[in-house]
Amino acid sequence: APVFYFNQAMQRPSVEAAFQSQPDAAGRFEWLDDATLRYVPGNPAGAESAIHLTIGTGAKAANGLALVKPVQVSYQAAGFLRLTERLPLPDAVDVNPSSAVVVTFNRPVVALGAAPQSLPPAFTLTPAVNGRGEWLNTSTYIFYPQPALMGGARYTVRLNAALTSLEGSPLANDTSLEWSFSTSLPVLLAVKPGTDQPVPLDSAFTLTFNQPMDTASVEGNFSLLGPGGPVAGKFTWDDADTEMTFQPDALLQRGAGYTLALFGTARSLGGAELGRDFAASLSTVPQFALYQTRPAAGETLKATEGYGSVTLSFSSPVAAGQDFNQLISLNPPLVGHSVYRDYTGYELFVSGYFQPSTSYTLSVSPAVSDRWGAKLDEPFSITFTSQPAQPSLVIPVLQTGLRVLFLPQNEMNLPARTVNINRLSLSRGRLSAEEFIRAAQDWQGLQGWESKVNEAWPVLLYPTQDIIEETNIPLAQNNSQLDPGLYFLKIDPLPAIDHPATTAP
């Protein structure tokens, strides 16, 4: 209610007679004292309506003085109550049945701190749902379905049409009083382990659903059948009741077939059935064996600068914690010998530095065991050969990264070391000072060198396989002496085996 404050005592009847309200609120006057008037409207103003109050010049003070000019006050009544948010949204589909239903209004509807049992619900659901509703604050109402909504159903939310804001504003005429949404049917999303790999003997089986499930119903419709019939075990669930894990009481049989089944009568927490049976055929790991090596017996091992690995593949995961360096050996021994077990346990990698073109015998002890204690039936061994050394040409004076050499005139050769190189193709040409400086500064070396070649010739080498040999590269054909000047030399080494290599001039 508006309150008017005067600067002195007033003649009450004159003030009340000079008071006007548009629209007429048929209100009453409450004098707090001779200088303070409160006007209480008798008829509530319509939401968002304009109200104009006027005290005319007929209002007089106690000493008889009248107002010099009228006093006018205008204000707008509180706005309509409107929805600002609703969840699930209208016409939403595949809503999780465990979701809460929420509405939020633009104005306070309930008083802060009011007794919850005295507050009106903001809406109802059709079909009816058991659950608990509460006002989270003065303008937000939430309903928790208990245990959950029915899966695959369409629900209609109907607002309580009698709701008003704390100021008394009703719901706006343009507010939709109802909307609908649809919940998702329960679906089995995933089963682990899958059918693409052998099942470990101590494996647990996990079923994942798209919504909370009736745990007793799912457990009652689940089965794992093996050679001896149904497998006994224990069930556990995650906190959301969307993931069930079945752990057999004993190890599964090795090399056996199992059938995992879930009948379509398994229900969600809201009571909807899956509606479709599920079955998967699974096979457990076979007898422990080493069934493959890379390289295989008689093949060639590829290595990079001498370092390589032999891969051993097993039919079931090898147990961790074994002394593989004692159980697996190579003859002749490797420098830097090590054995690495991959995270699955199905492969071991025997690594180290291999001598080139050498026959190796790999031996595996029958004491190697898998995760469940099974051992190899007998010793295992294969023989393979390492590849020849990589062809290489090394010029020691250039190993510091220099691209330019300054040689005395009587120096006719460039010392080098070669491995498995049987010919050098040499090209030489003269450079001007400007060309020399530009080539020395260009990280790509000399550009367009082909047109500058003055002399080209081959140098034949007769390498001993895989041996590092000292070689003198002639700077001129027939070991002749060069005139003083600036030159480039292009060296193309041709490998003794099929492994091309080139160097920039």
C-alpha positions as CSV (number, residue, x, y, z in Angstrom):
1,A,0.0,0.0,0.0
2,P,1.4,3.5,-0.9
3,V,2.2,5.8,2.0
4,F,2.2,9.7,1.8
5,Y,4.4,11.8,4.0
6,F,3.5,15.5,4.6
7,N,5.8,18.2,6.1
8,Q,3.2,19.2,8.7
9,A,0.0,18.1,10.3
10,M,-2.9,17.9,7.9
11,Q,-6.7,18.3,8.2
12,R,-7.6,14.6,7.6
13,P,-11.1,15.1,6.1
14,S,-9.8,17.6,3.5
15,V,-7.0,15.2,2.4
16,E,-9.4,12.3,2.1
17,A,-11.8,14.4,0.1
18,A,-9.1,15.6,-2.3
19,F,-7.8,12.0,-2.9
20,Q,-8.5,10.3,-6.2
21,S,-7.6,6.8,-7.5
22,Q,-7.6,5.8,-11.2
23,P,-8.9,3.2,-11.6
24,D,-11.1,3.5,-8.5
25,A,-9.7,1.0,-6.0
26,A,-12.4,1.7,-3.3
27,G,-9.7,1.7,-0.7
28,R,-9.5,2.9,2.8
29,F,-7.4,5.5,4.6
30,E,-5.1,4.7,7.5
31,W,-3.5,7.7,9.3
32,L,-0.4,6.7,11.0
33,D,-0.2,10.2,12.5
34,D,-1.5,13.6,11.4
35,A,1.3,13.9,8.8
36,T,1.4,10.3,7.5
37,L,-1.3,8.7,5.4
38,R,-1.4,5.1,4.1
39,Y,-3.9,4.2,1.3
40,V,-5.0,0.6,1.2
41,P,-6.8,-0.3,-2.1
42,G,-10.0,-2.2,-1.5
43,N,-10.0,-3.9,-5.0
44,P,-6.7,-5.6,-6.1
45,A,-5.3,-4.0,-9.2
46,G,-5.0,-6.2,-12.3
47,A,-1.6,-7.6,-13.0
48,E,0.6,-5.2,-14.9
49,S,-2.1,-2.5,-14.8
50,A,-1.2,1.3,-14.4
51,I,-2.4,3.0,-11.2
52,H,-2.6,6.8,-10.8
53,L,-3.1,8.4,-7.4
54,T,-3.8,12.2,-7.0
55,I,-4.2,14.5,-4.0
56,G,-5.8,17.7,-5.2
57,T,-5.3,21.3,-3.9
58,G,-8.3,20.9,-1.7
59,A,-6.1,19.1,0.9
60,K,-5.3,21.5,3.7
61,A,-2.9,21.6,6.6
62,A,-4.0,22.0,10.2
63,N,-3.2,25.7,10.0
64,G,-5.5,26.1,7.0
65,L,-2.9,26.3,4.2
66,A,-3.8,24.4,1.0
67,L,-1.5,22.5,-1.3
68,V,0.1,24.8,-3.8
69,K,-0.4,22.2,-6.6
70,P,-1.8,18.6,-6.9
71,V,0.4,15.7,-5.9
72,Q,0.4,12.8,-8.5
73,V,1.8,9.3,-8.1
74,S,1.8,6.6,-10.8
75,Y,3.0,3.0,-10.6
76,Q,2.4,-0.3,-12.3
77,A,0.9,-3.3,-10.5
78,A,3.1,-6.5,-10.3
79,G,3.4,-8.5,-13.5
80,F,1.7,-11.8,-14.4
81,L,3.2,-15.1,-13.2
82,R,5.1,-16.8,-16.0
83,L,7.2,-19.9,-16.6
84,T,10.8,-19.2,-17.4
85,E,12.1,-22.8,-17.5
86,R,10.7,-26.3,-17.7
87,L,12.4,-29.6,-17.8
88,P,11.9,-31.9,-19.6
89,L,11.2,-29.6,-22.5
90,P,7.9,-29.8,-24.4
91,D,7.8,-32.7,-26.8
92,A,11.2,-34.0,-25.6
93,V,11.8,-37.7,-26.5
94,D,14.0,-40.4,-25.0
95,V,13.9,-38.7,-21.6
96,N,15.7,-40.7,-19.0
97,P,13.0,-42.2,-16.7
98,S,15.0,-41.3,-13.6
99,S,15.0,-37.6,-14.6
100,A,13.3,-35.1,-12.3
101,V,10.5,-32.7,-13.6
102,V,11.3,-29.1,-12.9
103,V,9.6,-25.7,-13.4
104,T,10.8,-22.2,-12.6
105,F,8.7,-19.0,-12.5
106,N,9.6,-15.4,-13.1
107,R,8.3,-14.3,-9.7
108,P,8.3,-15.7,-6.1
109,V,5.4,-18.1,-5.6
110,V,6.0,-19.3,-2.0
111,A,7.4,-17.5,1.0
112,L,10.9,-18.2,2.0
113,G,11.0,-20.5,5.1
114,A,7.3,-21.5,4.8
115,A,6.4,-25.0,6.1
116,P,6.8,-27.4,3.2
117,Q,3.6,-29.3,3.9
118,S,1.6,-26.0,3.6
119,L,2.8,-25.2,0.1
120,P,0.8,-26.1,-3.1
121,P,2.3,-28.3,-5.8
122,A,3.2,-26.5,-9.0
123,F,1.9,-29.2,-11.3
124,T,0.6,-32.7,-11.6
125,L,1.7,-35.6,-14.0
126,T,-0.6,-37.8,-16.1
127,P,-0.4,-40.7,-15.9
128,A,0.0,-40.4,-12.1
129,V,3.5,-41.0,-10.7
130,N,4.6,-41.8,-7.2
131,G,7.3,-39.4,-6.0
132,R,8.2,-36.4,-4.0
133,G,7.8,-32.8,-4.9
134,E,9.3,-29.7,-3.2
135,W,10.0,-26.0,-3.7
136,L,13.8,-25.6,-4.1
137,N,13.4,-21.9,-3.5
138,T,10.6,-19.3,-3.8
139,S,10.2,-19.8,-7.5
140,T,11.5,-23.3,-8.5
141,Y,9.5,-26.5,-8.0
142,I,11.0,-30.0,-8.6
143,F,9.4,-33.4,-8.6
144,Y,11.4,-36.6,-8.1
145,P,9.7,-39.7,-9.4
146,Q,10.1,-42.7,-7.1
147,P,11.4,-45.1,-8.1
148,A,11.3,-43.8,-11.7
149,L,9.0,-42.9,-14.6
150,M,7.8,-45.7,-16.8
151,G,10.1,-46.2,-19.8
152,G,8.6,-45.8,-23.2
153,A,5.6,-43.7,-21.9
154,R,4.2,-40.3,-22.8
155,Y,3.6,-38.0,-19.8
156,T,1.7,-34.7,-19.6
157,V,2.6,-32.0,-17.1
158,R,-0.3,-29.8,-16.0
159,L,0.4,-26.6,-14.1
160,N,-1.7,-25.7,-11.0
161,A,-3.9,-23.0,-12.5
162,A,-4.6,-21.6,-9.0
163,L,-0.9,-20.6,-8.5
164,T,-0.3,-16.9,-7.9
165,S,2.8,-14.9,-7.1
166,L,3.4,-13.6,-3.6
167,E,2.0,-10.3,-4.8
168,G,-1.1,-12.0,-5.9
169,S,-0.5,-12.0,-9.7
170,P,-2.1,-15.0,-11.5
171,L,-0.6,-17.0,-14.3
172,A,-0.5,-15.1,-17.5
173,N,-3.2,-15.9,-20.1
174,D,-0.6,-16.8,-22.7
175,T,1.1,-19.3,-20.4
176,S,0.7,-22.9,-21.6
177,L,-0.8,-24.8,-18.7
178,E,0.3,-28.2,-20.0
179,W,3.0,-29.9,-22.1
180,S,4.1,-33.5,-22.8
181,F,7.3,-35.5,-23.1
182,S,8.2,-39.1,-23.8
183,T,10.6,-41.4,-21.8
184,S,13.0,-43.8,-23.4
185,L,12.5,-47.5,-23.4
186,P,15.2,-49.5,-21.5
187,V,18.0,-50.7,-23.7
188,L,21.0,-52.9,-23.1
189,L,23.8,-50.8,-24.4
190,A,26.9,-52.9,-24.0
191,V,28.2,-56.3,-22.8
192,K,31.8,-56.9,-21.7
193,P,33.8,-58.9,-22.5
194,G,32.8,-59.0,-26.2
195,T,32.8,-61.9,-28.6
196,D,35.8,-60.8,-30.6
197,Q,38.5,-62.0,-28.1
198,P,38.8,-65.1,-25.9
199,V,37.4,-64.6,-22.5
200,P,39.9,-64.7,-19.6
201,L,39.2,-67.4,-17.1
202,D,38.7,-65.0,-14.2
203,S,36.6,-62.5,-16.2
204,A,33.7,-60.6,-14.8
205,F,30.8,-59.9,-17.1
206,T,29.4,-56.3,-17.2
207,L,26.0,-55.2,-18.7
208,T,25.4,-51.5,-19.3
209,F,21.9,-50.1,-19.7
210,N,20.6,-46.6,-20.8
211,Q,18.6,-46.0,-17.6
212,P,18.3,-47.3,-14.0
213,M,17.1,-50.9,-13.8
214,D,15.1,-53.0,-11.4
215,T,18.1,-54.9,-10.1
216,A,16.2,-57.9,-8.9
217,S,14.4,-58.2,-12.2
218,V,17.6,-58.0,-14.2
219,E,19.4,-60.5,-12.0
220,G,16.5,-62.9,-12.3
221,N,16.5,-62.8,-16.1
222,F,20.3,-63.2,-16.4
223,S,22.1,-66.4,-17.0
224,L,25.6,-67.6,-17.9
225,L,25.6,-71.2,-19.2
226,G,28.8,-73.3,-19.6
227,P,29.7,-76.9,-20.1
228,G,28.5,-77.8,-16.6
229,G,25.3,-75.8,-16.8
230,P,24.5,-72.4,-15.1
231,V,27.5,-70.6,-13.7
232,A,27.1,-69.5,-10.0
233,G,28.3,-66.0,-9.1
234,K,27.7,-62.7,-7.4
235,F,26.0,-59.5,-8.8
236,T,27.1,-56.0,-8.1
237,W,25.6,-52.7,-9.4
238,D,26.9,-49.1,-9.8
239,D,25.3,-46.3,-7.8
240,A,23.1,-45.3,-10.6
241,D,21.8,-48.9,-11.2
242,T,22.7,-48.7,-14.8
243,E,25.6,-51.1,-14.8
244,M,25.5,-54.7,-13.5
245,T,28.6,-56.8,-13.0
246,F,28.4,-60.6,-12.6
247,Q,31.5,-62.3,-11.1
248,P,31.6,-66.1,-11.3
249,D,32.5,-67.8,-8.1
250,A,35.1,-70.0,-9.7
251,L,37.4,-69.8,-12.7
252,L,35.8,-70.6,-16.1
253,Q,36.9,-73.7,-17.9
254,R,39.8,-73.3,-20.3
255,G,39.0,-73.6,-24.0
256,A,35.2,-73.9,-23.4
257,G,32.1,-72.2,-24.9
258,Y,29.7,-70.2,-22.8
259,T,26.4,-68.5,-23.5
260,L,25.5,-65.2,-21.8
261,A,21.7,-64.5,-21.9
262,L,19.3,-61.8,-20.7
263,F,15.6,-62.3,-21.3
264,G,13.5,-59.4,-22.6
265,T,11.3,-59.5,-19.5
266,A,14.0,-57.7,-17.4
267,R,12.5,-54.5,-16.3
268,S,13.7,-50.9,-15.8
269,L,13.3,-49.2,-12.4
270,G,10.1,-47.6,-13.8
271,G,8.7,-51.0,-14.7
272,A,9.1,-51.1,-18.5
273,E,10.5,-54.3,-20.0
274,L,13.4,-54.6,-22.3
275,G,11.1,-56.4,-24.7
276,R,13.9,-58.2,-26.5
277,D,16.0,-61.3,-25.5
278,F,19.8,-61.0,-25.8
279,A,22.3,-63.9,-26.1
280,A,26.0,-64.0,-26.9
281,S,28.3,-67.0,-27.5
282,L,31.7,-66.6,-25.8
283,S,34.8,-68.7,-25.8
284,T,37.4,-68.8,-23.0
285,V,41.2,-68.8,-23.6
286,P,42.6,-72.0,-25.0
287,Q,45.5,-74.1,-23.6
288,F,48.6,-72.1,-23.0
289,A,50.9,-72.1,-26.0
290,L,53.4,-70.0,-27.9
291,Y,51.8,-70.0,-31.3
292,Q,53.7,-67.3,-33.3
293,T,57.0,-65.5,-33.5
294,R,58.0,-62.5,-35.6
295,P,60.3,-63.2,-37.3
296,A,59.3,-66.8,-37.9
297,A,61.9,-69.6,-38.0
298,G,64.2,-69.1,-41.0
299,E,63.2,-65.5,-41.6
300,T,65.2,-62.3,-41.4
301,L,65.0,-59.9,-38.4
302,K,64.8,-56.2,-39.4
303,A,66.7,-53.8,-37.2
304,T,67.3,-50.1,-37.0
305,E,71.0,-49.3,-36.5
306,G,71.4,-52.8,-35.1
307,Y,68.5,-52.5,-32.6
308,G,65.5,-54.8,-33.1
309,S,62.9,-56.9,-31.3
310,V,61.6,-60.5,-31.6
311,T,57.8,-60.7,-30.9
312,L,56.4,-63.8,-29.1
313,S,52.6,-64.3,-29.2
314,F,50.8,-66.5,-26.7
315,S,47.4,-68.0,-26.7
316,S,46.6,-66.7,-23.2
317,P,48.0,-63.8,-21.2
318,V,51.5,-64.5,-19.8
319,A,51.7,-63.9,-16.0
320,A,53.5,-60.8,-14.9
321,G,56.4,-60.8,-12.4
322,Q,58.4,-63.7,-14.0
323,D,62.1,-63.4,-14.6
324,F,61.9,-63.3,-18.4
325,N,65.6,-62.6,-18.8
326,Q,66.3,-66.0,-17.3
327,L,63.4,-67.8,-19.0
328,I,64.0,-66.5,-22.5
329,S,67.5,-66.4,-24.1
330,L,69.2,-65.7,-27.4
331,N,72.4,-67.3,-28.7
332,P,74.7,-65.5,-29.3
333,P,73.7,-63.1,-26.5
334,L,72.5,-59.6,-27.2
335,V,74.0,-56.3,-26.0
336,G,71.2,-54.6,-24.1
337,H,69.1,-57.7,-23.9
338,S,65.6,-57.0,-22.4
339,V,62.2,-58.6,-22.4
340,Y,59.0,-56.5,-22.3
341,R,55.5,-57.8,-21.6
342,D,52.7,-55.8,-23.2
343,Y,49.7,-54.6,-21.0
344,T,47.5,-57.5,-22.2
345,G,50.0,-60.2,-21.5
346,Y,49.5,-61.8,-24.9
347,E,52.8,-60.7,-26.3
348,L,56.4,-60.5,-25.2
349,F,59.1,-58.5,-26.9
350,V,62.7,-59.7,-26.8
351,S,64.9,-56.7,-27.7
352,G,68.5,-55.6,-28.0
353,Y,71.4,-54.9,-30.4
354,F,71.8,-57.6,-33.0
355,Q,75.0,-58.2,-35.0
356,P,74.4,-58.0,-38.7
357,S,74.1,-61.1,-40.9
358,T,74.2,-63.4,-37.9
359,S,72.3,-66.5,-37.1
360,Y,70.5,-66.4,-33.8
361,T,68.7,-69.1,-31.8
362,L,65.9,-68.0,-29.4
363,S,65.0,-70.4,-26.6
364,V,61.9,-70.2,-24.3
365,S,61.8,-72.3,-21.1
366,P,58.8,-74.5,-20.5
367,A,58.6,-72.8,-17.1
368,V,56.9,-69.7,-18.6
369,S,53.4,-69.6,-17.2
370,D,50.1,-67.8,-17.9
371,R,48.0,-65.8,-15.4
372,W,46.3,-69.0,-14.1
373,G,49.5,-71.1,-13.7
374,A,49.5,-73.2,-16.9
375,K,53.0,-73.8,-18.3
376,L,54.3,-74.5,-21.8
377,D,54.3,-78.2,-22.6
378,E,57.9,-78.3,-23.8
379,P,60.9,-76.1,-24.5
380,F,60.5,-73.8,-27.6
381,S,63.2,-72.6,-29.9
382,I,63.6,-71.0,-33.3
383,T,66.6,-69.9,-35.4
384,F,66.5,-66.8,-37.6
385,T,69.0,-64.4,-39.2
386,S,69.6,-60.7,-38.6
387,Q,69.7,-58.5,-41.6
388,P,73.0,-57.1,-43.1
389,A,74.2,-53.8,-41.8
390,Q,72.7,-50.7,-43.3
391,P,74.8,-49.3,-46.1
392,S,76.5,-46.1,-44.9
393,L,79.1,-43.5,-45.9
394,V,80.6,-41.4,-43.2
395,I,83.1,-38.5,-43.8
396,P,84.6,-37.9,-40.3
397,V,85.6,-34.3,-41.0
398,L,82.0,-33.4,-41.8
399,Q,80.5,-35.0,-38.6
400,T,80.7,-31.8,-36.7
401,G,78.1,-30.3,-39.0
402,L,80.4,-28.3,-41.3
403,R,79.4,-27.9,-44.9
404,V,82.6,-26.4,-46.1
405,L,86.2,-27.8,-46.1
406,F,89.4,-25.9,-46.7
407,L,92.1,-28.2,-48.0
408,P,95.7,-27.7,-48.9
409,Q,96.5,-27.9,-52.6
410,N,98.5,-31.1,-52.1
411,E,95.6,-32.9,-50.5
412,M,94.1,-35.2,-53.1
413,N,91.8,-37.4,-51.1
414,L,88.9,-37.1,-48.6
415,P,89.1,-39.8,-45.9
416,A,85.8,-41.7,-45.3
417,R,84.4,-44.9,-43.7
418,T,82.0,-47.1,-45.6
419,V,79.8,-50.1,-44.9
420,N,78.3,-52.3,-47.6
421,I,79.0,-49.6,-50.4
422,N,80.5,-51.0,-53.6
423,R,80.7,-47.8,-55.7
424,L,80.9,-44.1,-55.4
425,S,79.6,-41.8,-58.2
426,L,81.5,-38.5,-58.0
427,S,80.8,-35.1,-59.7
428,R,82.9,-32.0,-59.2
429,G,82.7,-28.4,-60.5
430,R,84.1,-25.0,-59.9
431,L,82.3,-22.1,-58.1
432,S,82.6,-18.4,-58.1
433,A,83.1,-16.7,-54.8
434,E,79.5,-15.5,-54.8
435,E,78.2,-19.0,-55.6
436,F,80.4,-20.5,-52.9
437,I,79.1,-18.1,-50.2
438,R,75.5,-18.5,-51.2
439,A,75.8,-22.4,-51.2
440,A,77.5,-22.3,-47.8
441,Q,74.7,-20.2,-46.3
442,D,71.8,-22.2,-47.8
443,W,70.7,-25.1,-45.5
444,Q,69.6,-27.0,-48.7
445,G,73.1,-26.9,-50.1
446,L,74.1,-26.0,-53.6
447,Q,71.1,-25.4,-55.9
448,G,71.4,-26.1,-59.7
449,W,74.7,-27.9,-59.3
450,E,74.1,-30.2,-62.3
451,S,74.9,-27.5,-64.9
452,K,78.1,-26.7,-63.1
453,V,79.7,-30.2,-63.3
454,N,83.2,-30.1,-64.9
455,E,84.1,-33.7,-64.2
456,A,82.3,-36.9,-63.2
457,W,83.8,-40.3,-62.6
458,P,83.1,-43.5,-60.6
459,V,85.1,-45.1,-57.8
460,L,84.8,-48.8,-57.4
461,L,84.9,-50.4,-53.9
462,Y,85.1,-54.1,-53.0
463,P,83.5,-54.2,-49.6
464,T,83.6,-57.1,-47.1
465,Q,80.0,-57.5,-46.0
466,D,79.0,-55.7,-42.8
467,I,82.6,-54.5,-42.1
468,I,83.5,-50.8,-41.6
469,E,86.2,-50.0,-44.1
470,E,88.5,-47.0,-44.5
471,T,88.2,-45.4,-47.9
472,N,89.9,-42.5,-49.6
473,I,87.6,-40.5,-51.9
474,P,89.7,-38.8,-54.7
475,L,89.0,-35.1,-55.3
476,A,89.9,-35.5,-59.0
477,Q,89.9,-38.3,-61.5
478,N,93.1,-40.3,-61.6
479,N,94.2,-38.8,-58.3
480,S,95.4,-35.7,-60.1
481,Q,96.0,-32.4,-58.2
482,L,93.4,-29.7,-58.3
483,D,94.3,-26.1,-59.1
484,P,93.7,-23.6,-56.3
485,G,90.1,-22.5,-56.2
486,L,86.6,-23.0,-54.9
487,Y,84.8,-26.3,-55.8
488,F,81.8,-28.5,-55.0
489,L,81.9,-32.3,-54.8
490,K,78.8,-34.4,-55.2
491,I,79.1,-38.0,-53.8
492,D,76.5,-40.7,-54.6
493,P,77.2,-43.9,-52.7
494,L,75.7,-47.0,-54.3
495,P,74.9,-49.7,-51.7
496,A,76.1,-53.3,-52.2
497,I,72.5,-54.4,-51.2
498,D,69.2,-53.0,-52.3
499,H,69.2,-50.0,-50.0
500,P,69.5,-46.6,-51.9
501,A,71.3,-43.7,-50.3
502,T,72.6,-40.3,-51.4
503,T,74.3,-37.3,-49.9
504,A,74.1,-33.6,-50.9
505,P,77.2,-31.9,-52.2
